[in-house]
Amino acid sequence: MTLQSIELSESTLTFLSTYKLFEEDEVQQVQLQHRLDLVKEFEIKRGMRILEIGCGQGDTTVALADAVGEDGKVIGIDNASRNYGAPLTLGQATDMIKKSTLGERITFHFEMDFDAFGANEVFDIAVLSHSSWYFKRPGDLLRYFKKLRKIAKRICFAEWDLNFTDINQRAHFCAASILALHSNFVNNEGNIQNLFHQAQIQEMLEQANFRIEKQCIVNAMYLQDGQWETSYANSIRKEFSVAPPMIQTMVNSYFELMNTPNDNVQSLNSFVISAR
């Protein structure tokens, strides 16, 4: 599937014409479409105050800011620096957003550890959108959930769904698995440090005293992420030479599955959990 073959939805086209963002960036337009779909499932109302954990380059942030309207507010925090990221750094991407008409609704905080974040208000919703796999330790994510329980009325969580349902998604699953294993044997700052299954997230939210209200799957097969992660996984294959032989054997099996000839690599879908 090529970018040219992806038909943008009415909501995406409306966003692009309203805010004049990403007009020349076809890749970002496709990413935006998925974030708008996720935010629709979050059931955000106008005027809400949102806290986003792991905002990154603002992919979901802009969709949240659109949903809360002119009277709403989105605070995005990320522990990465403004210089992190490619092809645009976090600073470059979010500076563009701040210059748009959405900018007044958004506040970004970088190099901000959530543990050190002092909230003097209760947020309507806390959002973690495709940010959980960055966590190096599962206990850190649980600790975040417990803190959010105290400062947010509701939590909305989105992540890749490991329960792939189409053989064309297998390569993305294998790439994610490879990169998570890589992070256990080679210290790096890559996008994938851990994989969390939907059931694990549900369990941790319940441990933090959240009550699950809604779970659903959002189509993401058309996104480019599966191809990106597959390419990156192949680029670090030699680095597994430092891993134990049994791990190398397992990883090589993942590589063979991932690289089975397939001209139609598609991304995993996203799962959404809302809890109160």
Secondary structure as GFF3:
##gff-version 3
##sequence-region A 1 276
A	DSSP	three_ten_helix	3	5	.	.	.	ID=ss1
A	DSSP	alpha_helix	10	19	.	.	.	ID=ss2
A	DSSP	alpha_helix	26	42	.	.	.	ID=ss3
A	DSSP	beta_strand	49	53	.	.	.	ID=ss4
A	DSSP	alpha_helix	59	68	.	.	.	ID=ss5
A	DSSP	beta_strand	73	78	.	.	.	ID=ss6
A	DSSP	alpha_helix	90	99	.	.	.	ID=ss7
A	DSSP	three_ten_helix	103	105	.	.	.	ID=ss8
A	DSSP	beta_strand	106	110	.	.	.	ID=ss9
A	DSSP	three_ten_helix	114	116	.	.	.	ID=ss10
A	DSSP	beta_strand	123	129	.	.	.	ID=ss11
A	DSSP	three_ten_helix	132	134	.	.	.	ID=ss12
A	DSSP	alpha_helix	138	151	.	.	.	ID=ss13
A	DSSP	beta_strand	152	160	.	.	.	ID=ss14
A	DSSP	three_ten_helix	167	169	.	.	.	ID=ss15
A	DSSP	alpha_helix	170	185	.	.	.	ID=ss16
A	DSSP	alpha_helix	198	207	.	.	.	ID=ss17
A	DSSP	beta_strand	212	218	.	.	.	ID=ss18
A	DSSP	alpha_helix	225	235	.	.	.	ID=ss19
A	DSSP	three_ten_helix	237	242	.	.	.	ID=ss20
A	DSSP	alpha_helix	245	258	.	.	.	ID=ss21
A	DSSP	beta_strand	270	275	.	.	.	ID=ss22
###
